[in-house]
């Protein structure tokens, strides 16, 4: 099965972009160690420093589902409301080589 790709865009609340970036950097570091994660990258908008994007590739839907159940993922998702100005924009794609 081809990899599953997620693009997640998050916008920080005013004055909280650095906090959101630090939380995302920690999340990315932990996620990158998961066996089902093929690739994960953290990016910051060149036009708007409050906007962050995470690019993720997973080996399967099951690997991503397992990721969403990890304690650090659950904790991050619970904290998003205090850091972001709106819900995350999450888009899923099937990898097309």
Backbone torsions as a table, in degrees:
resi	resn	phi	psi	omega
1	UNK	NA	138.5	178.8
2	UNK	-70.3	154.5	178.1
3	UNK	-59.6	153.5	174.6
4	UNK	-106.1	129.1	-177.7
5	UNK	-109.6	136.7	173.5
6	UNK	-121.2	137.4	170.4
7	UNK	-117.5	122.3	-176.8
8	UNK	-120.6	122.2	178.9
9	UNK	-112.1	128.5	179.9
10	UNK	-126.6	138.8	178.0
11	UNK	-114.4	125.0	-177.8
12	UNK	-75.9	149.4	169.7
13	UNK	-65.3	157.0	179.4
14	UNK	-53.2	129.5	178.2
15	UNK	78.6	2.9	-176.5
16	UNK	-118.1	14.1	-177.7
17	UNK	-63.2	-41.0	180.0
18	UNK	-67.4	-37.9	177.2
19	UNK	-64.7	-43.6	178.4
20	UNK	-63.7	-43.7	179.1
21	UNK	-59.7	-41.6	179.1
22	UNK	-66.1	-41.8	178.5
23	UNK	-64.7	-40.1	178.4
24	UNK	-67.4	-41.0	178.9
25	UNK	-60.1	-40.9	177.5
26	UNK	-65.2	-43.9	179.3
27	UNK	-61.0	-45.0	-179.8
28	UNK	-63.1	-41.6	179.4
29	UNK	-61.4	-44.0	-179.8
30	UNK	-70.1	-41.8	-178.6
31	UNK	-63.3	-38.6	-179.1
32	UNK	-60.9	-18.7	179.0
33	UNK	-87.9	-7.4	179.8
34	UNK	-73.4	137.8	-177.5
35	UNK	-59.6	-32.8	-176.8
36	UNK	-84.1	-4.2	-179.3
37	UNK	-90.3	118.2	178.1
38	UNK	-83.5	-33.8	-176.3
39	UNK	-164.6	142.0	172.3
40	UNK	-148.7	134.2	-178.9
41	UNK	-137.2	142.4	175.7
42	UNK	-106.5	132.0	-179.2
43	UNK	-132.5	148.2	177.1
44	UNK	-117.4	138.3	-178.7
45	UNK	-60.3	136.2	175.8
46	UNK	-79.5	-15.1	179.9
47	UNK	-98.2	-28.0	-175.4
48	UNK	-143.0	103.6	-175.7
49	UNK	-65.2	-7.4	176.4
50	UNK	-87.6	-6.4	-176.6
51	UNK	-105.8	127.5	-179.1
52	UNK	-120.2	150.9	177.6
53	UNK	-135.6	133.6	175.4
54	UNK	-113.3	127.3	177.4
55	UNK	-106.8	122.4	-175.8
56	UNK	-128.6	139.4	171.0
57	UNK	-125.0	129.4	-177.3
58	UNK	-118.6	147.4	-178.1
59	UNK	-70.7	-23.0	-179.1
60	UNK	-166.0	166.2	174.5
61	UNK	-62.7	-35.0	179.7
62	UNK	-65.8	-38.9	178.1
63	UNK	-63.7	-41.3	178.1
64	UNK	-66.5	-41.4	178.3
65	UNK	-60.5	-40.7	177.1
66	UNK	-62.9	-41.7	177.3
67	UNK	-57.5	-43.2	-177.8
68	UNK	-67.0	-16.9	178.8
69	UNK	-95.1	-7.4	-179.8
70	UNK	-64.4	140.1	-178.2
71	UNK	-54.5	-40.2	-179.3
72	UNK	-68.6	-30.4	177.0
73	UNK	-71.4	-45.3	179.0
74	UNK	-59.5	-42.7	179.5
75	UNK	-64.2	-43.3	179.1
76	UNK	-63.1	-46.5	-179.7
77	UNK	-59.8	-40.5	178.9
78	UNK	-64.3	-30.9	-177.4
79	UNK	-85.8	-15.8	-174.9
80	UNK	-55.0	-37.4	-178.0
81	UNK	-60.2	-29.9	179.8
82	UNK	-85.1	-10.7	-177.3
83	UNK	-111.8	-27.6	-174.0
84	UNK	-105.1	153.5	-179.0
85	UNK	-90.4	-11.3	-179.3
86	UNK	-158.7	164.5	178.2
87	UNK	-60.5	150.5	178.0
88	UNK	-63.0	142.7	173.4
89	UNK	-94.2	106.2	-176.0
90	UNK	-111.8	124.8	179.4
91	UNK	-127.3	133.5	-179.5
92	UNK	-107.6	139.8	179.2
93	UNK	-135.7	149.0	169.4
94	UNK	-89.1	132.0	179.8
95	UNK	-64.0	133.6	179.1
96	UNK	-123.0	100.1	-175.5
97	UNK	-64.8	NA	NA
